[in-house]
Amino acid sequence: MKVRPEKTAHFHITGVHRSMQSNENVIHLEEVSKVYKGPAGDIHALKTVDLEVKPGEFVGVKGPSGSGKSTLLNMITGIDHPTEGNVTVAGTSIVDMSENQLARWRGRQVGVIFQFFQLLPTLTIVENVMLPMDFCGMYKTKERPERAMHLLEQVELADQAHKLPSTLSGGQMQRAAIARALANDPPLIVADEPTGNLDSKTADRIFQLFEGLVERGRTFLMVTHDDNLATRIPRVLRVLDGVLYDDVNPDYVEAKKQDVQIPEGMNGVNGKNGVKHYDENRVAQGMA
């Protein structure tokens, strides 16, 4: 999909969202495994994964195709169910919820930003942003257009509010998707390759917007294959053959060590069982 670069813009999100207690995990996975049945035998997509993510963390997810990244996101967003283990997100255990319950829960608790934007082509931009509010019955009916316009103003897209998605550039569509993800003020935002189809300058500006969201207390989980962007994320999860490796990002530490102190607790060990630390040499030896 080709997208047009857009003119330079500086945008940020303001306002206050619903907060969680600082000692309460936004994401808590306990011994989560996912096994798919296949004609050639079982496929172990995730293998006994433990993970904790605190409020206000910015966490990246990397790994080769087929490593289990998408399965991990599907567990966290409730799109799929684990074969074993428990998944708690925003204080709610979601493994035993029905599909209807999950849809309502997801609409209120998780904002999802897709690589290909997933804006409905027959709705205007402002109508796309209002859609999660309509679906979940959030805010009064007369308040929804005003809130949608406020969010579009925050991403400097208010002048495009009544246009269809097909008339916007790639960066504009991604900003519209961000506004939609924030519609119900969720405590967690999950982004799947959100800059994958953008030119480098637009991707950088979108990433700056993400950093602004984290600065204002939102929790952000982002899958990326962009090594340059990954160096700017303080904590990076790496998924390889269904195993989760978790550590403070050494590239981020090197880039920020002069003026940024790594937050306490971001030492790569999560949960009562901990998780494996990523070591390229050790992983390579294990695959040899």
C-alpha positions as CSV (number, residue, x, y, z in Angstrom):
1,M,0.0,0.0,0.0
2,K,1.5,3.3,-1.1
3,V,0.9,6.3,1.1
4,R,1.7,10.0,0.5
5,P,4.1,11.8,2.8
6,E,2.6,14.8,4.5
7,K,3.8,18.2,5.4
8,T,5.7,18.6,8.6
9,A,3.5,18.9,11.6
10,H,3.9,18.9,15.4
11,F,1.1,17.4,17.3
12,H,0.5,16.0,20.8
13,I,-2.3,14.7,23.0
14,T,-3.3,16.6,26.0
15,G,-5.9,15.9,28.7
16,V,-6.2,13.5,31.6
17,H,-7.3,9.9,31.3
18,R,-8.5,7.3,33.8
19,S,-5.5,6.2,35.8
20,M,-4.7,2.9,37.5
21,Q,-2.8,2.5,40.8
22,S,0.9,2.6,40.2
23,N,1.4,-0.8,41.8
24,E,-1.3,-2.4,39.6
25,N,-0.2,-4.1,36.4
26,V,-2.0,-3.1,33.2
27,I,-0.9,-6.4,31.7
28,H,-0.3,-9.6,33.7
29,L,0.3,-12.9,31.9
30,E,0.8,-16.0,34.1
31,E,2.3,-19.1,32.5
32,V,0.4,-18.5,29.2
33,S,0.8,-21.1,26.5
34,K,-1.0,-21.3,23.2
35,V,-1.1,-24.5,21.1
36,Y,-2.7,-24.7,17.7
37,K,-3.8,-28.1,16.3
38,G,-2.4,-28.7,12.8
39,P,-2.4,-31.6,10.3
40,A,1.3,-32.2,11.0
41,G,0.9,-32.0,14.8
42,D,0.7,-29.4,17.5
43,I,2.1,-25.9,16.9
44,H,3.3,-24.2,20.1
45,A,2.8,-20.5,19.4
46,L,3.5,-19.4,22.9
47,K,5.4,-21.4,25.6
48,T,4.7,-20.6,29.3
49,V,4.9,-16.9,29.0
50,D,5.0,-14.6,32.1
51,L,4.8,-10.9,31.7
52,E,4.0,-7.8,33.7
53,V,3.6,-4.3,32.3
54,K,3.1,-1.4,34.7
55,P,1.0,1.8,34.1
56,G,2.8,4.3,31.9
57,E,5.3,1.9,30.4
58,F,6.3,2.1,26.7
59,V,7.1,-1.5,25.6
60,G,8.2,-2.7,22.2
61,V,7.8,-6.2,20.7
62,K,10.2,-7.6,18.2
63,G,10.7,-10.9,16.5
64,P,10.8,-12.7,13.1
65,S,7.7,-13.6,11.2
66,G,6.0,-16.6,12.8
67,S,7.7,-16.1,16.1
68,G,4.6,-15.6,18.2
69,K,4.3,-11.8,18.2
70,S,0.8,-11.7,16.8
71,T,-0.3,-14.5,19.1
72,L,1.0,-12.5,22.1
73,L,-1.0,-9.5,21.0
74,N,-4.1,-11.6,20.5
75,M,-3.8,-12.9,24.1
76,I,-3.5,-9.4,25.5
77,T,-6.3,-7.9,23.5
78,G,-8.6,-10.9,24.0
79,I,-8.8,-11.7,20.3
80,D,-7.7,-15.3,21.1
81,H,-7.7,-17.5,24.2
82,P,-4.7,-19.2,25.8
83,T,-4.5,-23.0,25.9
84,E,-3.2,-22.7,29.4
85,G,-2.5,-19.8,31.8
86,N,-4.2,-16.6,32.9
87,V,-4.4,-13.2,31.2
88,T,-5.3,-10.1,33.3
89,V,-5.6,-6.8,31.6
90,A,-6.6,-3.5,33.3
91,G,-7.5,-5.4,36.4
92,T,-9.8,-8.0,34.7
93,S,-9.1,-11.6,34.0
94,I,-10.3,-12.1,30.5
95,V,-9.8,-15.9,29.8
96,D,-13.3,-17.0,30.7
97,M,-15.2,-14.1,29.0
98,S,-17.6,-14.7,26.2
99,E,-17.1,-13.1,22.8
100,N,-19.7,-10.5,23.5
101,Q,-18.2,-9.7,26.9
102,L,-14.8,-9.5,25.3
103,A,-15.9,-7.1,22.6
104,R,-17.4,-4.8,25.2
105,W,-14.4,-5.0,27.5
106,R,-12.0,-4.4,24.6
107,G,-13.9,-1.4,23.4
108,R,-13.5,0.2,26.8
109,Q,-10.1,-1.0,28.0
110,V,-7.9,-1.4,25.0
111,G,-7.2,1.0,22.1
112,V,-5.9,-0.9,19.1
113,I,-3.9,0.8,16.3
114,F,-3.6,-1.3,13.1
115,Q,-0.8,-1.2,10.6
116,F,-3.3,-0.7,7.7
117,F,-5.4,1.8,9.8
118,Q,-8.7,-0.2,9.4
119,L,-10.8,3.0,9.0
120,L,-14.3,2.3,7.6
121,P,-14.2,3.7,4.0
122,T,-17.9,4.8,3.9
123,L,-17.7,6.8,7.2
124,T,-16.1,10.2,7.6
125,I,-13.1,10.6,9.8
126,V,-15.1,12.0,12.7
127,E,-17.7,9.2,12.3
128,N,-14.8,6.6,12.5
129,V,-13.6,8.2,15.7
130,M,-17.1,8.2,17.2
131,L,-17.7,4.5,16.3
132,P,-16.1,3.0,19.5
133,M,-18.2,5.4,21.7
134,D,-21.4,4.4,19.9
135,F,-20.6,0.7,20.1
136,C,-19.8,0.8,23.9
137,G,-22.3,3.4,24.8
138,M,-19.6,5.6,26.2
139,Y,-20.5,9.3,26.8
140,K,-23.8,10.9,26.1
141,T,-25.0,10.9,22.5
142,K,-24.7,14.6,22.1
143,E,-21.2,14.6,23.7
144,R,-19.7,12.1,21.2
145,P,-19.2,14.4,18.2
146,E,-17.6,17.0,20.5
147,R,-15.2,14.5,22.0
148,A,-14.3,13.1,18.5
149,M,-13.6,16.6,17.3
150,H,-11.5,17.3,20.4
151,L,-9.4,14.2,19.7
152,L,-8.9,15.1,16.1
153,E,-7.8,18.6,17.1
154,Q,-5.2,16.9,19.4
155,V,-3.7,15.2,16.4
156,E,-4.2,18.3,14.2
157,L,-6.7,16.6,12.0
158,A,-9.9,18.6,12.7
159,D,-9.8,20.2,9.2
160,Q,-10.2,16.7,7.8
161,A,-13.0,15.6,10.1
162,H,-15.7,15.4,7.4
163,K,-13.7,13.8,4.7
164,L,-13.6,10.1,3.8
165,P,-10.4,8.1,4.6
166,S,-9.6,7.7,0.9
167,T,-8.8,11.4,0.6
168,L,-6.2,11.4,3.3
169,S,-2.5,10.7,3.3
170,G,-1.0,7.7,5.1
171,G,0.1,9.9,8.0
172,Q,-3.3,11.5,8.3
173,M,-5.1,8.1,8.3
174,Q,-2.7,6.8,11.0
175,R,-3.4,9.9,13.1
176,A,-7.1,9.4,12.6
177,A,-6.6,5.7,13.8
178,I,-4.8,7.0,16.9
179,A,-7.7,9.4,17.7
180,R,-10.1,6.5,17.3
181,A,-8.0,4.3,19.6
182,L,-8.3,7.0,22.3
183,A,-12.0,7.5,21.8
184,N,-13.0,5.6,25.0
185,D,-10.0,6.7,27.0
186,P,-8.5,3.2,27.4
187,P,-5.7,2.6,29.9
188,L,-3.8,0.4,27.4
189,I,-3.0,1.1,23.7
190,V,-1.7,-1.7,21.5
191,A,-0.2,-0.9,18.1
192,D,0.7,-3.5,15.5
193,E,3.3,-2.2,13.2
194,P,1.7,1.3,13.2
195,T,4.5,2.9,11.2
196,G,5.1,0.0,8.8
197,N,3.4,1.8,5.8
198,L,4.7,5.3,6.4
199,D,7.7,7.2,5.1
200,S,10.5,7.8,7.6
201,K,9.6,11.4,8.4
202,T,6.0,10.7,9.0
203,A,6.9,7.6,11.0
204,D,9.1,9.7,13.2
205,R,6.3,12.2,13.9
206,I,3.8,9.4,14.7
207,F,6.3,7.9,17.1
208,Q,6.7,11.3,18.8
209,L,3.0,11.3,19.3
210,F,3.2,7.9,20.9
211,E,6.0,9.1,23.3
212,G,3.7,12.0,24.2
213,L,0.9,9.6,25.2
214,V,3.3,7.6,27.4
215,E,4.5,10.9,29.0
216,R,0.9,11.6,30.0
217,G,0.5,8.2,31.7
218,R,-0.9,5.9,29.1
219,T,0.5,2.4,28.7
220,F,1.8,1.6,25.2
221,L,2.6,-1.8,23.6
222,M,4.0,-1.6,20.1
223,V,5.1,-4.3,17.6
224,T,7.8,-3.0,15.3
225,H,10.4,-4.2,12.8
226,D,11.9,-0.7,12.6
227,D,15.3,-1.0,14.3
228,N,15.8,2.8,14.4
229,L,12.5,3.3,16.2
230,A,13.2,0.3,18.5
231,T,16.3,2.1,19.9
232,R,13.9,4.7,21.3
233,I,11.8,2.3,23.3
234,P,13.0,1.8,26.9
235,R,11.9,-1.8,27.2
236,V,11.7,-4.4,24.3
237,L,10.2,-7.8,24.4
238,R,11.7,-10.3,21.9
239,V,9.7,-13.3,20.8
240,L,11.5,-16.3,19.3
241,D,9.8,-19.7,18.7
242,G,7.1,-18.9,21.2
243,V,9.5,-17.9,24.0
244,L,9.5,-14.4,25.4
245,Y,12.8,-12.6,26.1
246,D,12.4,-9.4,28.1
247,D,15.0,-6.8,29.1
248,V,15.7,-3.1,29.2
249,N,16.7,-2.1,25.7
250,P,20.5,-1.7,25.6
251,D,20.3,0.6,22.6
252,Y,17.9,2.9,24.5
253,V,20.2,2.8,27.5
254,E,23.2,3.8,25.4
255,A,21.3,6.6,23.7
256,K,19.8,8.0,26.9
257,K,22.4,7.2,29.6
258,Q,23.7,10.8,29.7
259,D,20.4,12.4,30.7
260,V,17.8,9.7,31.5
261,Q,17.7,7.3,34.5
262,I,16.2,3.9,33.7
263,P,13.0,3.6,35.9
264,E,13.3,1.4,38.9
265,G,11.9,-2.1,38.3
266,M,12.6,-2.2,34.5
267,N,15.3,-4.8,35.0
268,G,14.0,-7.4,32.6
269,V,12.5,-9.7,35.3
270,N,8.8,-9.8,35.6
271,G,6.4,-11.8,37.7
272,K,7.0,-14.4,40.4
273,N,8.6,-16.8,37.9
274,G,10.4,-14.1,35.9
275,V,11.1,-14.3,32.2
276,K,14.2,-15.1,30.1
277,H,16.7,-12.4,29.3
278,Y,17.5,-11.9,25.7
279,D,21.0,-12.7,24.6
280,E,21.7,-13.0,20.9
281,N,24.7,-15.3,21.3
282,R,22.8,-17.6,23.7
283,V,19.8,-17.7,21.4
284,A,22.0,-18.4,18.4
285,Q,23.7,-21.2,20.2
286,G,20.4,-22.7,21.1
287,M,19.3,-22.7,17.5
288,A,22.5,-24.2,16.2
